[in-house]
Amino acid sequence: MMNNLSILVVDDDAVIRRAFSQIFAHAGYAVQTAESAEAALQIMRQNPVAILFLDLDLPGMNGVDLCLKVHQDWPCSIPIAVTGCSSIFELVRCREVGFEDYFCKPAGPKELLAAAAAAVAKLDRWKRRQEPARAKVSAPADPVVKKAKSYWEAV
């Protein structure tokens, strides 16, 4: 089951993971952390998280590829990019692959919490919009409809 008050922080820097985790936990979010994209995917497979803060420069699979994979398998999750250095080209690429927002390190607590709150509000809005549609879909035949229905049942 996906909990919209859960956040997954993915960064290879332990100091960033700890700082983000403390900021979000202090605000009442359940926080999980991962040091790599592969570890993040393992967490998502076991217990999907709706809001993800992803470092772009990860060892192995990078944050952009992780975002693409997350959107493929959990299409209503909200990934937010975090990077140590930014460029307009990187920002454009992040928007193209589906990042909801984009932050440069060090990002301040107010910015991070505002992004998390906006993501929660969006998820709540999406969930409310799906309630009438879920009631109408009893036996979907289309695989996309089946995936969407099972996703919203889990939320």
Long-range contacts (C-beta under 8 A, 24 or more apart in sequence): 1-47, 1-48, 1-154, 1-155, 2-48, 2-49, 2-50, 2-74, 2-77, 2-151, 2-154, 2-155, 3-30, 3-49, 3-50, 4-50, 4-51, 4-119, 4-120, 4-123, 4-124, 4-127, 4-155, 5-29, 5-30, 5-120, 6-30, 6-31, 6-32, 6-49, 6-50, 6-51, 7-31, 7-32, 7-49, 7-51, 7-52, 7-53, 7-116, 8-32, 8-33, 8-34, 8-40, 8-43, 8-44, 8-49, 8-51, 8-52, 8-53, 9-33, 9-34, 9-52, 9-53, 10-34, 10-35, 10-36, 10-37, 10-39, 10-40, 10-52, 10-53, 10-54, 10-55, 10-58, 10-63, 10-66, 11-35, 11-53, 11-54, 11-55, 11-58, 11-82, 12-36, 12-55, 12-57, 12-58, 12-59, 13-55, 16-55, 16-82, 16-105, 20-53, 20-112, 23-109, 23-112, 23-113, 24-112, 24-113, 24-116, 27-113, 27-116, 29-116, 36-60, 36-61, 37-61, 37-62, 37-63, 37-65, 37-66, 37-69, 40-66, 41-66, 41-69, 44-70, 44-73, 44-74, 48-74, 48-77, 48-154, 49-77, 50-76, 50-77, 50-78, 50-119, 50-123, 50-155, 51-77, 51-78, 51-80, 51-116, 51-119, 51-120, 51-123, 52-77, 52-78, 52-79, 52-80, 53-79, 53-80, 53-82, 53-112, 53-115, 54-79, 54-80, 54-81, 54-82, 54-99, 55-82, 55-83, 55-84, 56-81, 56-82, 56-83, 56-90, 56-94, 57-83, 57-84, 64-93, 64-94, 64-97, 67-94, 67-97, 67-98, 67-99, 68-97, 68-98, 71-97, 71-98, 74-151, 75-147, 75-148, 75-151, 76-123, 76-126, 76-151, 76-152, 76-155, 78-119, 78-122, 78-123, 80-115, 80-119, 82-107, 123-155, 127-152, 127-155
